């Protein structure tokens, strides 16, 4: 049986709402997932281009902007990330059943345990692969976006705290809603095998960061973070894993500033 939209609360209930996954607050697939994924990633790149044109006059790369002494502009590079999570959230509110049900966004105790374990494994994976990449590219040529963005920054400690919160919480939440949320659910709706979804979403995750020399490490980290989503079936666990992976780089913002 199929329940009506949000305007028909008294309509028949879907059979899957009685399943264990539904009782845990999770819908395994979403027909609107792929649409909101493409809208989110398209909006991200479009807004990045607009900001690059406004701030740099179409000159140097947006990610190479040095934010020395610019106060609130330490947040500018993260503005496009909002669209990554905003479009899936809007899709869930308009066509789905809300973030808790569509994505399992509110972490359970099990989500936290699995997320911390997978996040720690992601850190280890990234560290080991980056060690190998140093032998290929050298330390100077290996991408380090946080150092490029915040190197030599003279912003106040308050703004660095805000930036660290965005790196450790805001960016993981937005990216997970897009990749392990909308994209994962959209592919699941079309019965794509979970291991294929894990690989595809990890590739998208790596490409999304725009760091060519670190793309192999990012793919490995994406597999570890995505494993949390596959084990629990919930995006909340991958958010925890992603935040765990991002916490050390966020804390490094305070070193040498």
Residue pairs with C-beta under 8 A, 6 or more apart in sequence:
1 12
1 13
1 14
1 15
2 11
2 12
2 14
3 11
3 12
3 13
3 14
3 17
4 11
4 12
16 22
16 27
16 28
21 27
21 28
21 233
22 101
24 104
24 108
24 233
24 234
25 100
25 101
25 104
25 106
25 234
26 101
26 102
26 103
26 104
26 233
26 234
27 96
27 97
27 101
27 102
27 185
28 185
28 188
28 233
29 185
29 186
29 188
29 189
29 190
30 91
30 92
30 95
30 96
30 102
30 182
30 185
30 186
30 188
30 189
31 95
31 186
31 189
32 91
32 94
32 95
32 96
32 186
33 88
33 91
33 181
33 182
33 183
33 184
33 185
33 186
33 187
33 188
33 189
34 182
34 183
34 186
34 187
34 189
35 91
35 186
36 87
36 88
36 90
36 91
36 92
36 182
36 186
37 87
37 88
37 178
37 179
37 182
37 183
37 186
39 87
39 91
40 83
40 84
40 85
40 86
40 87
40 88
40 178
40 182
41 84
41 178
41 208
43 80
43 83
43 86
43 87
44 80
44 81
44 83
44 84
45 80
47 79
47 80
47 83
48 62
48 80
51 62
51 76
51 79
51 80
52 58
52 61
52 62
55 62
55 65
55 76
56 62
56 65
62 77
63 77
63 145
63 148
63 149
63 210
64 148
65 76
65 77
65 149
66 148
66 149
66 151
66 152
66 153
67 73
67 74
67 76
67 77
67 149
67 150
67 153
67 155
68 152
68 153
68 154
69 153
69 154
69 155
70 155
71 155
71 156
71 159
72 159
74 150
74 153
74 155
74 159
74 160
74 162
74 163
75 159
75 162
75 163
75 166
77 149
78 163
78 166
78 170
78 171
81 166
81 170
81 171
81 174
81 175
82 174
84 174
84 175
84 177
84 178
85 173
85 174
85 175
85 176
85 177
85 178
85 181
86 174
87 178
87 182
88 103
88 177
88 178
88 181
88 182
89 99
89 177
91 182
92 98
92 99
92 102
92 103
93 99
96 102
99 105
99 106
99 177
100 106
102 181
102 185
103 177
103 181
103 185
103 234
103 235
103 236
104 111
104 232
104 233
104 234
104 235
104 236
104 237
105 177
105 181
105 234
105 235
105 236
105 239
106 236
107 115
107 234
107 236
107 237
107 239
107 240
108 232
108 234
108 236
110 232
110 237
111 228
111 232
111 234
111 236
111 237
111 240
112 237
112 240
114 228
114 231
114 232
114 237
114 240
114 241
115 228
115 236
115 237
115 238
115 239
115 240
115 241
115 243
115 244
116 240
116 241
116 244
117 228
118 224
118 225
118 227
118 228
118 231
118 237
118 238
118 241
118 244
119 224
119 225
119 228
119 240
119 241
119 242
119 243
119 244
119 245
120 244
121 224
121 227
122 220
122 221
122 224
122 225
122 241
122 242
122 244
122 245
123 221
123 244
123 245
123 248
125 217
125 220
125 221
125 223
125 224
126 217
126 218
126 220
126 221
126 245
129 216
129 217
129 220
130 142
130 214
130 217
133 142
133 213
133 214
133 216
133 217
134 142
137 213
141 213
142 213
142 214
143 211
143 212
143 213
143 214
145 209
145 211
146 167
146 249
146 252
146 253
150 160
150 163
150 253
150 257
153 160
153 257
154 257
155 163
155 257
157 254
160 253
160 254
160 257
163 250
163 253
164 250
164 251
164 253
164 254
165 250
167 246
167 249
167 250
167 253
168 243
168 246
168 247
168 250
169 243
171 246
172 239
172 242
172 243
172 245
172 246
173 239
173 243
175 205
175 208
175 242
176 225
176 235
176 238
176 239
176 242
177 235
179 201
179 204
179 205
179 208
179 222
180 201
180 225
180 226
180 229
180 235
180 238
181 235
183 200
183 201
183 204
184 197
184 201
184 226
184 229
184 235
187 196
187 197
187 200
187 201
188 194
188 197
192 200
194 230
195 230
197 230
198 223
198 226
198 227
198 229
198 230
199 223
201 222
201 226
201 229
202 219
202 222
202 223
202 225
202 226
203 219
203 222
205 218
205 219
205 221
205 222
205 225
205 226
206 215
206 216
206 218
206 219
206 222
207 215
209 215
209 218
211 218
221 245
224 241
224 245
225 238
225 241
225 242
225 245
226 238
227 241
228 237
228 238
228 240
228 241
229 235
229 237
229 238
231 237
